[in-house]
Amino acid sequence: MPRLTLLVTSPRLPAGLLTRDAWTALQSAGAVRAADLGDPTTAAIAASGIPIRAGAADARELARSAYDVVWVGSPDGDPGLTDALAQELSALDDPPEVEVLVGSWDPPGARLLDAVVAMDALRSPGGCPWDAQQTHESLTKYLLEEAHETVEAIETGSAEHLVEELGDVLLQVLFHSRIGEEAENPWDVDDVAAGLVAKLVRRHPHVFADGDAQTPDEVEAAWEQIKAAEKPERGEDDLLAGIPASLSSLLIAQKVLDRAARRGVEVTPDADLGGALLALVAQARTDGVSADAALRDALRKLMPY
C-alpha cells in the first residue's frame, strides 16, 4: 500500500535541519509535494537534490496517489488540509497508510524568536507609527508600570495574570533592544542576552566552575564578593551604592539591611520617625517578611472588593 507522509517542521529552526527519519522519508518517497518552493524548508530540501512539485494542497490527489508521497507542511500548518484528507480517506475502500512525521521541533525558548520578529516588524518602516516614535526615555514609565503590575500578579496568586504581565515586561526588553539597534553604537537583543549569560556564569561559580557554595547563605555571600570585585569603585562601607533611588523606600531599606547583615555591619536606627520605620523594616526582615509587600497587602485589604 502507498504511504502518505505529512512532514511537520519548525519554522523557527534553520531550514534543512531535519531528523534522519525525515530525510529518509524524503529520499525514498515516490513524490515530494509542497505548497511553496519559496518556503525556506522546501527550498533547502530542493537544494539537497530532492525534486519537489509545488502547488496548493489537493487532499483528493494526496489521498489517491498510487505511490508514496511526502507532503512538506507549510509554516501556517496548511489550514483545512487534515480535515479534507480525513474526508477523502474515509471515502476510500482501501485508503493509504498516513503518517505524521515530525522532522524538527521547537527547542525551549523558540517562541522568543517570534517575539523578536514581531517587535522588529512593529518598529520597522510600514509598521506601527506609535512604536516607531518611541525612545528609551518615553518607554521608562511603561517599564516601571509593567514591573509593578507583575508584582501585583504574583501577590494575588493569578498564574494567568502573571503570564500576561511577564509578557508585557518581556515586550519592554525587546522594545528597548530594538531601539538599541538604531543607536550610534548599535546593540541588540543578542547583546542583552549575551551579557546576561556571561553575568550568570560569572556569578555562579558553584554551578559553572569550581566554586563550593552549598547553601543559599553561602551563595549570597559569594555573590556579594563577586559583585564587589566587579565594581571596586564602590566602597565597602557604602550600603546604598548601586541601589536605584527610584526604588520604593521600603525596598531600599530592606536591601540596605540585607547588605549590612552580609557585611557584618551593625545598623542602629535613630530615635525619630524615620528610624522607627527602619526598625519596622528590620523586624519584618527578621520575621522573613517583606515590609514592602506587607504594606501593599494591608492596603489591598482596604479595597471595597
ZAKE-19597 format. One record per residue (C-alpha): residue number from 1; y, z, x; residue in three letters. Coordinates in nm, 2 decimals, decimal comma. Each point is the difference from the previous one (the first is absolute). Layout:
N
+-----+--------+--------+--------+-----+
:   i :     yy :     zz :     xx :  aa :
+-----+--------+--------+--------+-----+
: NUM :      Y :      Z :      X : ALA :
...
+-----+--------+--------+--------+-----+
***
This chain:
305
+-----+--------+--------+--------+-----+
:   i :     yy :     zz :     xx :  aa :
+-----+--------+--------+--------+-----+
:   1 :   0,00 :   0,00 :   0,00 : MET :
:   2 :   0,35 :  -0,07 :   0,12 : PRO :
:   3 :   0,22 :   0,29 :   0,09 : ARG :
:   4 :   0,37 :   0,05 :  -0,09 : LEU :
:   5 :   0,18 :   0,23 :   0,24 : THR :
:   6 :   0,34 :   0,13 :  -0,08 : LEU :
:   7 :   0,16 :   0,09 :   0,33 : LEU :
:   8 :   0,26 :   0,28 :  -0,03 : VAL :
:   9 :   0,23 :   0,07 :   0,29 : THR :
:  10 :   0,30 :   0,22 :   0,08 : SER :
:  11 :   0,33 :  -0,18 :   0,04 : PRO :
:  12 :   0,12 :   0,29 :   0,21 : ARG :
:  13 :  -0,22 :  -0,08 :   0,30 : LEU :
:  14 :   0,04 :  -0,28 :   0,25 : PRO :
:  15 :  -0,14 :  -0,32 :  -0,15 : ALA :
:  16 :  -0,35 :  -0,08 :   0,11 : GLY :
:  17 :  -0,09 :   0,36 :   0,07 : LEU :
:  18 :  -0,32 :  -0,01 :  -0,21 : LEU :
:  19 :  -0,34 :   0,17 :   0,01 : THR :
:  20 :  -0,30 :  -0,16 :   0,15 : ARG :
:  21 :  -0,15 :  -0,03 :  -0,34 : ASP :
:  22 :   0,31 :  -0,19 :  -0,12 : ALA :
:  23 :  -0,01 :  -0,25 :   0,28 : TRP :
:  24 :  -0,38 :  -0,05 :  -0,05 : THR :
:  25 :   0,05 :  -0,07 :  -0,37 : ALA :
:  26 :   0,28 :  -0,25 :   0,08 : LEU :
:  27 :  -0,20 :  -0,18 :   0,26 : GLN :
:  28 :  -0,32 :  -0,03 :  -0,21 : SER :
:  29 :   0,17 :  -0,10 :  -0,33 : ALA :
:  30 :  -0,05 :  -0,34 :  -0,14 : GLY :
:  31 :   0,37 :   0,00 :  -0,09 : ALA :
:  32 :   0,30 :   0,23 :   0,05 : VAL :
:  33 :   0,28 :  -0,01 :  -0,26 : ARG :
:  34 :   0,34 :   0,16 :  -0,01 : ALA :
:  35 :   0,31 :  -0,02 :  -0,21 : ALA :
:  36 :   0,25 :  -0,07 :   0,28 : ASP :
:  37 :  -0,06 :  -0,13 :   0,35 : LEU :
:  38 :   0,34 :   0,15 :   0,10 : GLY :
:  39 :  -0,13 :   0,35 :  -0,05 : ASP :
:  40 :  -0,03 :   0,17 :   0,34 : PRO :
:  41 :  -0,37 :   0,10 :  -0,05 : THR :
:  42 :  -0,10 :  -0,35 :  -0,13 : THR :
:  43 :   0,19 :  -0,16 :   0,29 : ALA :
:  44 :  -0,17 :   0,22 :   0,25 : ALA :
:  45 :  -0,34 :  -0,10 :  -0,14 : ILE :
:  46 :   0,09 :  -0,37 :   0,00 : ALA :
:  47 :   0,12 :   0,04 :   0,36 : ALA :
:  48 :  -0,34 :   0,13 :   0,10 : SER :
:  49 :  -0,15 :  -0,34 :  -0,09 : GLY :
:  50 :  -0,14 :   0,09 :  -0,35 : ILE :
:  51 :   0,10 :  -0,26 :  -0,25 : PRO :
:  52 :   0,18 :   0,13 :  -0,31 : ILE :
:  53 :   0,09 :  -0,18 :  -0,32 : ARG :
:  54 :   0,31 :   0,13 :  -0,16 : ALA :
:  55 :   0,08 :   0,01 :  -0,37 : GLY :
:  56 :   0,05 :   0,23 :  -0,30 : ALA :
:  57 :  -0,30 :   0,22 :  -0,08 : ALA :
:  58 :  -0,23 :  -0,18 :  -0,25 : ASP :
:  59 :  -0,24 :   0,25 :  -0,14 : ALA :
:  60 :  -0,22 :  -0,26 :  -0,16 : ARG :
:  61 :  -0,04 :  -0,20 :   0,33 : GLU :
:  62 :  -0,07 :   0,31 :   0,20 : LEU :
:  63 :  -0,26 :   0,13 :  -0,24 : ALA :
:  64 :  -0,18 :  -0,33 :  -0,03 : ARG :
:  65 :  -0,01 :  -0,10 :   0,37 : SER :
:  66 :  -0,33 :  -0,13 :   0,12 : ALA :
:  67 :   0,04 :   0,16 :   0,35 : TYR :
:  68 :   0,13 :   0,31 :   0,16 : ASP :
:  69 :   0,38 :   0,04 :  -0,04 : VAL :
:  70 :   0,24 :   0,25 :   0,15 : VAL :
:  71 :   0,33 :   0,05 :  -0,18 : TRP :
:  72 :   0,26 :   0,15 :   0,23 : VAL :
:  73 :   0,20 :   0,24 :  -0,22 : GLY :
:  74 :   0,38 :  -0,04 :  -0,02 : SER :
:  75 :   0,24 :   0,29 :   0,10 : PRO :
:  76 :   0,08 :   0,04 :  -0,37 : ASP :
:  77 :  -0,36 :   0,06 :  -0,09 : GLY :
:  78 :  -0,04 :  -0,32 :  -0,20 : ASP :
:  79 :   0,10 :   0,14 :  -0,34 : PRO :
:  80 :  -0,24 :  -0,09 :  -0,28 : GLY :
:  81 :  -0,27 :  -0,15 :   0,23 : LEU :
:  82 :  -0,26 :   0,27 :  -0,04 : THR :
:  83 :   0,03 :   0,00 :  -0,38 : ASP :
:  84 :  -0,03 :  -0,38 :  -0,01 : ALA :
:  85 :  -0,30 :   0,01 :   0,23 : LEU :
:  86 :  -0,17 :   0,26 :  -0,21 : ALA :
:  87 :   0,05 :  -0,22 :  -0,31 : GLN :
:  88 :  -0,14 :  -0,31 :   0,18 : GLU :
:  89 :  -0,29 :   0,19 :   0,16 : LEU :
:  90 :  -0,11 :   0,16 :  -0,33 : SER :
:  91 :  -0,03 :  -0,35 :  -0,16 : ALA :
:  92 :  -0,25 :  -0,12 :   0,26 : LEU :
:  93 :  -0,37 :   0,04 :  -0,04 : ASP :
:  94 :  -0,05 :   0,02 :   0,37 : ASP :
:  95 :   0,32 :   0,12 :   0,16 : PRO :
:  96 :   0,05 :   0,02 :   0,38 : PRO :
:  97 :   0,00 :   0,32 :   0,19 : GLU :
:  98 :   0,35 :   0,14 :   0,03 : VAL :
:  99 :   0,11 :   0,22 :   0,28 : GLU :
: 100 :   0,34 :   0,17 :   0,07 : VAL :
: 101 :   0,03 :   0,02 :   0,38 : LEU :
: 102 :   0,27 :   0,22 :   0,15 : VAL :
: 103 :   0,10 :  -0,18 :   0,32 : GLY :
: 104 :   0,27 :   0,24 :   0,10 : SER :
: 105 :   0,16 :   0,30 :  -0,15 : TRP :
: 106 :   0,31 :   0,21 :   0,04 : ASP :
: 107 :   0,00 :   0,27 :   0,27 : PRO :
: 108 :   0,17 :   0,33 :  -0,09 : PRO :
: 109 :   0,38 :  -0,05 :  -0,01 : GLY :
: 110 :  -0,02 :  -0,37 :  -0,07 : ALA :
: 111 :   0,22 :   0,02 :  -0,30 : ARG :
: 112 :   0,28 :   0,11 :   0,23 : LEU :
: 113 :   0,01 :  -0,36 :   0,11 : LEU :
: 114 :   0,08 :  -0,10 :  -0,36 : ASP :
: 115 :   0,28 :   0,25 :  -0,01 : ALA :
: 116 :   0,15 :  -0,14 :   0,32 : VAL :
: 117 :  -0,02 :  -0,35 :  -0,14 : VAL :
: 118 :   0,16 :   0,10 :  -0,33 : ALA :
: 119 :   0,28 :   0,18 :   0,18 : MET :
: 120 :   0,07 :  -0,30 :   0,22 : ASP :
: 121 :   0,02 :  -0,23 :  -0,31 : ALA :
: 122 :   0,25 :   0,24 :  -0,16 : LEU :
: 123 :   0,22 :   0,00 :   0,30 : ARG :
: 124 :  -0,03 :  -0,37 :   0,10 : SER :
: 125 :   0,21 :  -0,29 :  -0,13 : PRO :
: 126 :  -0,09 :  -0,07 :  -0,36 : GLY :
: 127 :  -0,11 :   0,36 :  -0,06 : GLY :
: 128 :   0,19 :   0,29 :  -0,16 : CYS :
: 129 :   0,38 :   0,00 :   0,04 : PRO :
: 130 :   0,02 :   0,38 :  -0,03 : TRP :
: 131 :  -0,27 :   0,05 :   0,27 : ASP :
: 132 :   0,17 :  -0,26 :   0,22 : ALA :
: 133 :   0,33 :   0,20 :   0,02 : GLN :
: 134 :  -0,15 :   0,34 :   0,08 : GLN :
: 135 :   0,05 :   0,18 :   0,33 : THR :
: 136 :  -0,15 :   0,30 :   0,17 : HIS :
: 137 :   0,31 :   0,19 :  -0,12 : GLU :
: 138 :  -0,01 :  -0,11 :  -0,36 : SER :
: 139 :  -0,37 :   0,09 :  -0,03 : LEU :
: 140 :   0,03 :   0,35 :   0,14 : THR :
: 141 :   0,05 :   0,16 :  -0,34 : LYS :
: 142 :  -0,31 :  -0,17 :  -0,13 : TYR :
: 143 :  -0,21 :   0,13 :   0,28 : LEU :
: 144 :   0,11 :   0,35 :  -0,06 : LEU :
: 145 :  -0,05 :  -0,04 :  -0,38 : GLU :
: 146 :  -0,35 :  -0,14 :   0,04 : GLU :
: 147 :  -0,10 :   0,28 :   0,24 : ALA :
: 148 :   0,11 :   0,26 :  -0,24 : HIS :
: 149 :  -0,18 :  -0,17 :  -0,29 : GLU :
: 150 :  -0,32 :   0,00 :   0,21 : THR :
: 151 :   0,03 :   0,37 :   0,05 : VAL :
: 152 :   0,05 :   0,04 :  -0,37 : GLU :
: 153 :  -0,32 :  -0,20 :  -0,07 : ALA :
: 154 :  -0,19 :   0,22 :   0,25 : ILE :
: 155 :   0,12 :   0,32 :  -0,15 : GLU :
: 156 :  -0,07 :  -0,10 :  -0,36 : THR :
: 157 :  -0,36 :  -0,11 :   0,10 : GLY :
: 158 :   0,01 :  -0,35 :  -0,15 : SER :
: 159 :  -0,21 :  -0,23 :   0,22 : ALA :
: 160 :   0,11 :  -0,31 :  -0,19 : GLU :
: 161 :   0,37 :   0,10 :   0,05 : HIS :
: 162 :  -0,06 :   0,08 :   0,37 : LEU :
: 163 :  -0,16 :  -0,35 :   0,06 : VAL :
: 164 :   0,31 :  -0,16 :  -0,16 : GLU :
: 165 :   0,25 :   0,20 :   0,19 : GLU :
: 166 :  -0,18 :  -0,05 :   0,34 : LEU :
: 167 :   0,03 :  -0,37 :  -0,08 : GLY :
: 168 :   0,37 :   0,04 :  -0,04 : ASP :
: 169 :   0,02 :   0,18 :   0,33 : VAL :
: 170 :  -0,20 :  -0,28 :   0,16 : LEU :
: 171 :   0,24 :  -0,25 :  -0,15 : LEU :
: 172 :   0,28 :   0,17 :   0,19 : GLN :
: 173 :  -0,18 :  -0,02 :   0,33 : VAL :
: 174 :  -0,07 :  -0,37 :  -0,06 : LEU :
: 175 :   0,35 :  -0,07 :  -0,11 : PHE :
: 176 :   0,16 :   0,16 :   0,31 : HIS :
: 177 :  -0,25 :  -0,17 :   0,22 : SER :
: 178 :   0,08 :  -0,34 :  -0,16 : ARG :
: 179 :   0,37 :   0,06 :   0,06 : ILE :
: 180 :  -0,08 :   0,09 :   0,36 : GLY :
: 181 :  -0,13 :  -0,36 :   0,05 : GLU :
: 182 :   0,36 :  -0,12 :  -0,04 : GLU :
: 183 :   0,16 :   0,24 :   0,25 : ALA :
: 184 :   0,16 :  -0,11 :   0,32 : GLU :
: 185 :  -0,30 :   0,15 :   0,18 : ASN :
: 186 :  -0,26 :  -0,07 :  -0,27 : PRO :
: 187 :  -0,30 :   0,23 :  -0,08 : TRP :
: 188 :  -0,25 :  -0,01 :  -0,28 : ASP :
: 189 :  -0,27 :   0,19 :  -0,19 : VAL :
: 190 :  -0,24 :  -0,06 :   0,29 : ASP :
: 191 :   0,23 :   0,18 :   0,24 : ASP :
: 192 :   0,02 :   0,29 :  -0,25 : VAL :
: 193 :  -0,37 :   0,01 :  -0,03 : ALA :
: 194 :  -0,05 :  -0,03 :   0,38 : ALA :
: 195 :   0,24 :   0,28 :   0,06 : GLY :
: 196 :  -0,18 :   0,22 :  -0,25 : LEU :
: 197 :  -0,34 :  -0,07 :   0,15 : VAL :
: 198 :   0,12 :   0,08 :   0,35 : ALA :
: 199 :   0,15 :   0,33 :  -0,12 : LYS :
: 200 :  -0,31 :   0,10 :  -0,19 : LEU :
: 201 :  -0,22 :  -0,07 :   0,31 : VAL :
: 202 :   0,24 :   0,17 :   0,24 : ARG :
: 203 :   0,03 :   0,31 :  -0,22 : ARG :
: 204 :  -0,37 :   0,04 :  -0,08 : HIS :
: 205 :  -0,16 :   0,02 :   0,35 : PRO :
: 206 :  -0,27 :   0,22 :  -0,16 : HIS :
: 207 :  -0,11 :  -0,31 :  -0,20 : VAL :
: 208 :   0,08 :  -0,29 :   0,22 : PHE :
: 209 :  -0,01 :   0,15 :   0,35 : ALA :
: 210 :  -0,13 :   0,31 :   0,18 : ASP :
: 211 :   0,21 :   0,26 :  -0,19 : GLY :
: 212 :  -0,18 :   0,32 :  -0,10 : ASP :
: 213 :   0,19 :   0,12 :  -0,31 : ALA :
: 214 :  -0,26 :   0,13 :  -0,24 : GLN :
: 215 :   0,20 :   0,18 :  -0,28 : THR :
: 216 :   0,30 :  -0,10 :  -0,20 : PRO :
: 217 :   0,21 :   0,26 :   0,18 : ASP :
: 218 :  -0,11 :  -0,14 :   0,34 : GLU :
: 219 :   0,08 :  -0,35 :  -0,12 : VAL :
: 220 :   0,35 :   0,11 :  -0,11 : GLU :
: 221 :   0,06 :   0,17 :   0,34 : ALA :
: 222 :  -0,11 :  -0,31 :   0,19 : ALA :
: 223 :   0,21 :  -0,21 :  -0,23 : TRP :
: 224 :   0,31 :   0,21 :   0,09 : GLU :
: 225 :  -0,07 :  -0,03 :   0,37 : GLN :
: 226 :  -0,04 :  -0,38 :  -0,02 : ILE :
: 227 :   0,32 :  -0,04 :  -0,20 : LYS :
: 228 :   0,19 :   0,21 :   0,25 : ALA :
: 229 :  -0,13 :  -0,22 :   0,28 : ALA :
: 230 :   0,11 :  -0,31 :  -0,19 : GLU :
: 231 :   0,35 :   0,13 :  -0,06 : LYS :
: 232 :   0,09 :   0,21 :   0,30 : PRO :
: 233 :   0,37 :  -0,01 :  -0,09 : GLU :
: 234 :  -0,07 :   0,24 :  -0,29 : ARG :
: 235 :   0,04 :   0,36 :   0,12 : GLY :
: 236 :  -0,29 :   0,24 :  -0,06 : GLU :
: 237 :   0,24 :   0,25 :  -0,16 : ASP :
: 238 :   0,15 :  -0,26 :  -0,24 : ASP :
: 239 :  -0,20 :   0,06 :  -0,32 : LEU :
: 240 :   0,20 :  -0,25 :  -0,19 : LEU :
: 241 :  -0,04 :  -0,30 :   0,24 : ALA :
: 242 :  -0,12 :  -0,32 :  -0,18 : GLY :
: 243 :   0,01 :   0,15 :  -0,35 : ILE :
: 244 :   0,20 :  -0,22 :  -0,23 : PRO :
: 245 :   0,31 :   0,17 :  -0,14 : ALA :
: 246 :  -0,06 :  -0,18 :  -0,34 : SER :
: 247 :  -0,33 :   0,19 :  -0,05 : LEU :
: 248 :   0,00 :   0,28 :  -0,26 : SER :
: 249 :   0,13 :   0,32 :   0,15 : SER :
: 250 :  -0,32 :   0,18 :  -0,10 : LEU :
: 251 :  -0,21 :  -0,26 :   0,18 : LEU :
: 252 :   0,22 :   0,03 :   0,31 : ILE :
: 253 :  -0,05 :   0,37 :  -0,01 : ALA :
: 254 :  -0,38 :  -0,04 :  -0,03 : GLN :
: 255 :  -0,01 :  -0,24 :   0,29 : LYS :
: 256 :   0,22 :   0,23 :   0,22 : VAL :
: 257 :  -0,23 :   0,30 :  -0,08 : LEU :
: 258 :  -0,31 :  -0,21 :   0,08 : ASP :
: 259 :   0,15 :  -0,11 :   0,33 : ARG :
: 260 :   0,10 :   0,35 :   0,09 : ALA :
: 261 :  -0,35 :   0,13 :  -0,07 : ALA :
: 262 :  -0,16 :  -0,26 :   0,21 : ARG :
: 263 :   0,24 :   0,07 :   0,29 : ARG :
: 264 :  -0,02 :   0,37 :  -0,03 : GLY :
: 265 :   0,37 :   0,04 :  -0,09 : VAL :
: 266 :   0,09 :   0,28 :  -0,23 : GLU :
: 267 :   0,25 :  -0,08 :  -0,28 : VAL :
: 268 :   0,19 :   0,29 :  -0,14 : THR :
: 269 :   0,20 :  -0,09 :  -0,32 : PRO :
: 270 :   0,35 :   0,14 :  -0,03 : ASP :
: 271 :   0,08 :   0,25 :  -0,27 : ALA :
: 272 :   0,19 :  -0,24 :  -0,22 : ASP :
: 273 :  -0,09 :  -0,24 :  -0,28 : LEU :
: 274 :  -0,11 :  -0,28 :   0,23 : GLY :
: 275 :  -0,21 :   0,25 :   0,20 : GLY :
: 276 :  -0,16 :   0,12 :  -0,32 : ALA :
: 277 :  -0,09 :  -0,35 :  -0,10 : LEU :
: 278 :  -0,15 :  -0,06 :   0,35 : LEU :
: 279 :  -0,20 :   0,32 :  -0,04 : ALA :
: 280 :  -0,13 :  -0,13 :  -0,33 : LEU :
: 281 :  -0,11 :  -0,33 :   0,17 : VAL :
: 282 :  -0,17 :   0,21 :   0,27 : ALA :
: 283 :  -0,18 :   0,20 :  -0,26 : GLN :
: 284 :  -0,11 :  -0,32 :  -0,18 : ALA :
: 285 :  -0,13 :  -0,13 :   0,33 : ARG :
: 286 :  -0,20 :   0,32 :   0,06 : THR :
: 287 :  -0,15 :  -0,04 :  -0,34 : ASP :
: 288 :  -0,09 :  -0,36 :   0,07 : GLY :
: 289 :   0,24 :  -0,13 :  -0,25 : VAL :
: 290 :   0,28 :  -0,27 :   0,03 : SER :
: 291 :   0,32 :   0,16 :  -0,11 : ALA :
: 292 :   0,14 :  -0,34 :  -0,09 : ASP :
: 293 :  -0,30 :  -0,08 :  -0,22 : ALA :
: 294 :   0,01 :   0,34 :  -0,16 : ALA :
: 295 :   0,36 :  -0,04 :  -0,10 : LEU :
: 296 :  -0,07 :  -0,34 :  -0,14 : ARG :
: 297 :  -0,29 :   0,14 :  -0,20 : ASP :
: 298 :   0,22 :   0,27 :  -0,14 : ALA :
: 299 :   0,27 :  -0,25 :  -0,10 : LEU :
: 300 :  -0,27 :  -0,22 :  -0,16 : ARG :
: 301 :  -0,10 :   0,29 :  -0,22 : LYS :
: 302 :   0,35 :   0,01 :  -0,14 : LEU :
: 303 :  -0,04 :  -0,35 :  -0,14 : MET :
: 304 :  -0,04 :   0,00 :  -0,39 : PRO :
: 305 :  -0,30 :  -0,23 :   0,01 : TYR :
+-----+--------+--------+--------+-----+
***
